[in-house]
């Protein structure tokens, strides 16, 4: 049977014969992940299961990135619980403090995930690793506890939507704009229980960081996974990060898809998701004088070096609007260091931005940039649900790093070509 | 197992930030989380709930994050069951693992109004609207999940395997 990328990767890790969509299969896991919010619950379930050890000390990652640096006593207690568990179990990949980064930027950077892997994480944006050709998906803490104990989990083989992206990309239009555009077309439940598989000339040309940005938001369309083929670019990226023996993986010719979406990007403007759902997407030019109080650049979606470079390029020699708080959070310590070396941090600080440590912080309304009632933010993050970043009467718009930088300068949401 | 209670209706695409905002995720205590249930929808929402009441959602209920605190908050608020047009994938799996009764009924959500008195039979998946007299059949629980349920849920299923 000709297989989609999802079917192909599931088959690699299963003794079951992986067939058509809807079948339940049991698969071995390559990496199992949890963070400071979800690990405490997973640890409780793990204990209740009577498990004495994790299936592999090298293949469980505990990344304290959400409320860190700890925002209050309760979050510090949660991190302490995770730290003590990591020590007790001898978990190799425990991150907190100076080595911690936003989990979905950190794991690829450390060469811990790669093509053909099955990665499950107690975090919905685990789907990010689809950018590397891994079948990666989010689950709850108890499912993750089971995977930590057994090294396996169950999946329903998903139907796949093929997304074919072609045309000529404008210099201000980025992978973030493409994924927002797609979610705008198919809706927040358009890929419910399904996988997305990206293909086409734009995908072939796209760098790995951009692919991860797109795969990251598959969940915002309800998707189980967002998969990119693993090609020469993937192999080169993974080798550089120290991932062992990365292989190329493509779907089979003749594989069955439940739907095909074709997107011609020629002439496409930067896109913005307006409150309060990620599918409420408009071209940035359609917005009329939407003033903002805050801009956030960072997160597992857009906190990588490419994102910082793109924003700095717009910001260079300019000033952040005096009515705007522009918060820049490089997603990992290494990205921070690289941004320092390249002079990007200098550009941000001179422009009047606030540069903070790697953390998920404001994206989920945790800390380091919470909105008051009536306030509005343009963020490069992934969700704009009501109250996501603070008050129930605040608003979040989602956009690319270039739109973020332009907006920080103008004080209103604006096309990066217009500042 | 049968549950009888008042229906509390919410809309489509209710996300996990609406069910339990992230700022409350500093505990895993069901009672504490239950007090803040739907605080992301409306301040003080949970005060309307009486023990045994039943939540009725629209399409894609529970979309967004993987936080297991969402089904725990619903259970902690006193609601044993959620009926919805459809469920978001991660929430469905989480709810199931936490022992929350989940019933998917598609367009039949239109046969339930806010405040109706409902009787839910978790074993047959049948919902009686005691206010209108309507009887609604939900989609069956997937076979594999029913199997895990028959083994006492995921925790017990794994317990059997690691022993």
Boltz contact constraints between the chains, C-beta under 6 A:
constraints:
  - contact:
      token1: [A, 24]
      token2: [B, 144]
      max_distance: 6.0
  - contact:
      token1: [A, 37]
      token2: [B, 25]
      max_distance: 6.0
  - contact:
      token1: [A, 40]
      token2: [B, 28]
      max_distance: 6.0
  - contact:
      token1: [A, 41]
      token2: [B, 28]
      max_distance: 6.0
  - contact:
      token1: [A, 41]
      token2: [B, 68]
      max_distance: 6.0
  - contact:
      token1: [A, 48]
      token2: [B, 155]
      max_distance: 6.0
  - contact:
      token1: [A, 49]
      token2: [B, 155]
      max_distance: 6.0
  - contact:
      token1: [A, 49]
      token2: [B, 158]
      max_distance: 6.0
  - contact:
      token1: [A, 49]
      token2: [B, 159]
      max_distance: 6.0
  - contact:
      token1: [A, 50]
      token2: [B, 159]
      max_distance: 6.0
  - contact:
      token1: [A, 50]
      token2: [B, 162]
      max_distance: 6.0
  - contact:
      token1: [A, 51]
      token2: [B, 162]
      max_distance: 6.0
  - contact:
      token1: [A, 74]
      token2: [B, 26]
      max_distance: 6.0
  - contact:
      token1: [A, 75]
      token2: [B, 26]
      max_distance: 6.0
  - contact:
      token1: [A, 122]
      token2: [B, 66]
      max_distance: 6.0
  - contact:
      token1: [A, 123]
      token2: [B, 66]
      max_distance: 6.0
  - contact:
      token1: [A, 124]
      token2: [B, 65]
      max_distance: 6.0
  - contact:
      token1: [A, 124]
      token2: [B, 66]
      max_distance: 6.0
  - contact:
      token1: [A, 138]
      token2: [B, 66]
      max_distance: 6.0
  - contact:
      token1: [A, 138]
      token2: [B, 90]
      max_distance: 6.0
  - contact:
      token1: [A, 140]
      token2: [B, 66]
      max_distance: 6.0
  - contact:
      token1: [A, 140]
      token2: [B, 68]
      max_distance: 6.0
  - contact:
      token1: [A, 140]
      token2: [B, 94]
      max_distance: 6.0
  - contact:
      token1: [A, 141]
      token2: [B, 68]
      max_distance: 6.0
  - contact:
      token1: [A, 142]
      token2: [B, 97]
      max_distance: 6.0
  - contact:
      token1: [A, 142]
      token2: [B, 154]
      max_distance: 6.0
  - contact:
      token1: [A, 146]
      token2: [B, 154]
      max_distance: 6.0
  - contact:
      token1: [A, 146]
      token2: [B, 158]
      max_distance: 6.0
  - contact:
      token1: [A, 149]
      token2: [B, 158]
      max_distance: 6.0
  - contact:
      token1: [A, 149]
      token2: [B, 162]
      max_distance: 6.0
  - contact:
      token1: [A, 188]
      token2: [B, 13]
      max_distance: 6.0
  - contact:
      token1: [A, 189]
      token2: [B, 60]
      max_distance: 6.0
  - contact:
      token1: [A, 193]
      token2: [B, 89]
      max_distance: 6.0
  - contact:
      token1: [A, 224]
      token2: [B, 89]
      max_distance: 6.0
  - contact:
      token1: [A, 364]
      token2: [B, 22]
      max_distance: 6.0
  - contact:
      token1: [A, 365]
      token2: [B, 22]
      max_distance: 6.0
  - contact:
      token1: [A, 365]
      token2: [B, 23]
      max_distance: 6.0
  - contact:
      token1: [A, 366]
      token2: [B, 22]
      max_distance: 6.0
  - contact:
      token1: [A, 385]
      token2: [B, 15]
      max_distance: 6.0
  - contact:
      token1: [A, 385]
      token2: [B, 17]
      max_distance: 6.0
  - contact:
      token1: [A, 387]
      token2: [B, 40]
      max_distance: 6.0
  - contact:
      token1: [A, 388]
      token2: [B, 17]
      max_distance: 6.0
